[in-house]
Amino acid sequence: MHDQPHPRRFGLPTATALVMGNIIGGGIFLLPASVAPFGTLSLLAFGVLTLGAIALALVFGRLAERDPSTGGPYVHARAAFGDFAGFLSAWSYWTMTWVSNAALAVAAVGYVHVLVPGHESKGVNLAVALLALWLPALANLAGTRWVGAVQLVSTVLKFIPLLFVAVVGLFFFDPHNLGSFNEGGGSALGGLSAAAAILLYSYVGVESASMSAGEVRDPERNVGRASVLGTVGAAVVYLLGTVSVFGTVAHDDLVNSTAPFSDAVDAMFGGGWGGTLIALAAVVSIVGALNGWTLMSAQAPYAAARDGLFPAAFATKRRGVPTFGVLVGVLLASLLTVVNYTSGASGLFEILVLITTFSATVPYLLASGAQLYFLLSGRREEVRTGRFVRDVALALAGFGFSFWLVAGAGYAAVYQGVLFLFAGVLVYVWMAARRASRAEGVDAAEATPAVTAAGPAVTAAGREAASAVTAAGREATPAVTAAGPAATADSVI
């Protein structure tokens, strides 16, 4: 079932900005230093992962052609495999979004202190983190027009400085700054896999246009385009930025760097203003990511609530935005942030962040599997494909990329994530039981008019039967009376 149309919808530029803004969060500003210990083969890992992410983006585009409804991965998993698989997809995605939003807000605090130094305290940190959560939430509550505007502006503002470093850095590129191809010294395949494990989650967010397909204008065409354009745009920033930082910052310094892009700007132009510039870009980047992910946190439960798999309140929508889902998501993220700062429960926070790394992969696997199911089950016409082999190859590549994400998450993330995923089964049982009881009530209500309608017929039949018995009794009475004297004579004899 398609979403009801409303006047404020995302065009292709806004949908592309949503994808790019959600993919590029705060992590990019540490990424070059994170992969530097593996050498330049990490760039090869980036290239391989980019191909996998583009394949997954194309899969989401194909699926949106079949059903361009809000909820993306959830909608397709449910259509292919039923309610339970759809619920698992929605549950996983929902928990991933609000927990990762809390993590993004905490990450923003450090960059804010670079811009405004000298005010660091636990209370100030908490206030900054909560402000980072609630400002994007207010933009979401104002409607899709504001969400789109904030997303476009923030994506442009963060894209310009990152692309500036990426492009200008090539003119300051010095090959002597590069480490060896395989810096670890082990097998190249091992180094490639290790670098890929760090880089894998750089592309989480590729599904953003599909998740908000109901808000995208002409979604059958634009969801796929926005997914690919946003992924490619993010890849350009990632790859060129990493290459430029590798070539401008000496390898030994880069391995120990806590602000590689800032170090690159300082190396190119001297002075210390690079740190301020990049910190500003990081804050804008994180706020833009929070704006997009706040919307995502409401879209999956909204779609599931329409089908009775989440509480009905999540289906509340105003100005194109599922407002109840936005409020619940930001409240949960805020609660987690408060716990992080007030109780010192960093262990709990880290566990929940690990859960998000696994939870992000479940909808991807199910969506890729759904595409394969539609293609291989004789329902190819539902995905509007004229090139069966190509689309099967894309679906397999998307599934392989998603499976690689699971493997790269690590044992702890998979273990914690599976436990939290199975905890959602209780919610599914509760919602399924409520739906079943409501269905029984509806069946009983539908049956009552039929019984009532049958009542007059039964009564009429009863009256007819009673009349027949009475008539028979009247006919039998004279016969019995006439036989009376004879019976009396016999009894005397």
C-alpha positions, 0 to 999 in steps of 0.5 A: 500500500502506497503512502497517501500523497501530501504537498511537501515531498523530497525532490532528487537533490534533497533525497540525494543529500539525505543519503549523502548526509546520513552516510557521511557523519563524524567518523570521516574526520578520523578515518584516514588515521584509523586505516593508516596502520594498514598502509595504502592497501586500505585504499584498495579496500575502500574501492572494493567496499564502494562497489559493494555499497553501490550494488546495494544502492541499486538493489534498493532502487530496484525494490523501490520500483516494485513498492515505493512505500515509506519503510524501505527494507522493512516493506520489502522483507515483509512482502517477501518473507512475512510479518516476522521477518518484516518486524525483525527488520523494523526492530533492528533498524529502529534500535540502530538509529536512536542508539547511534544518534546518541553516539553521534551527539556525544561525538559532537561534544568534542568538536564543539569544545575545539570551537569554544574551548575552556568550558568543559564540564560534565553538565556542559557536555550533557547540555551540548549533547542534548542540544545536538539531539533536539535541534534536528528533532525540532526541524523534523517536527516542523515537517519534511520541508524543514528536514529537506532544507536542513539536510541540503544546507548541512550537506553542502556546508560539510561537503565543501571543506571536505572536498576542498581538502580532498582536491587541494591536497592533491597539489601538495601530495608527496609520495614520500609521506605514504607508508608501504602498501602492506604496512602490517607486514602480514598477508595482503589479504589479511591486511585488506580484510582488517582495513575493510572491517574498519571501513565497512560502516562508512557506508551505513545510510545507503538505504536512506532514500528507500526508507523515506520513499513515501516522501520522495517525489516520483520514488520509482525513479528517484529512490534508485538515483538518489541512492546511487548518487548519494553513495558515489558522492560520499565515496568521492569525498571518502577516497579523495580525502583519504588519498590527500591526507595520506599524501600530505601528512607523514605516515608516522604522524598520521598513525598517531593523529587525532585530527588527520584532516586538521593536520592535513590543512596545517601541513598545506598552509601552515598555522593552526587554523586548520583545526578550527575549520575542520572542527566546524565542518565536523559539527555541521556534518554531525548535525546534518547526520542527526537531522537525517537519522532522526527522520530514519528513526521514525520511518521504520516503526511508522511503516510497521505500525501501519501493518499492526507490527508496532504500536499504533501511535507510531503511525501518527503523521503530521506535515509528512513526518511520523511525529510520535516516532521522532519524539520517541526516538529523540527521547530514548537517545536523550535518556541514553545520553543522560545515562552516559554522562551522569552514571559513568556507565560507559560500559553500557554505552559501548555495548549499545553502540556495538549493538548498532553495528550489528543491527544495521546489517539485518535490514540489508541482508533481508532486503537483498534476500527479498530481491533475490526471492522476487527474482527467483520465485517467478515474480520478476515482473514485480521488480520491473527488470528486463535484465534478469542476470544483471539484477541477480548479480546485483542482489548477490553483490548486495547480499555479499556486502551485507554479509561482509558487514556482519563479519566485520562487526566482530564477535562482541557486536554480533553476540550483543546484537543477536541478544537484543534482536531476540529481545524484540521477539517479545514485542512481536508476540505482544503485537501479534496477540493483540492483532489476533484478539482484534481479528477474533472480535471483528469476526464475532461482530460480523457473525452477530448480524447474520445470527440476528438476520436468521432470527425471524426465519427461525421464529417463523419456522417455529410458529409454522411447526407449532401450528402444524402440531396444533392442527394435527392435535385437533384432527386426532381428537374426534377420532379418539372420541369416536373410538371411545365407546368401542374401547369401553365395550371391549374393556367390559367384555 
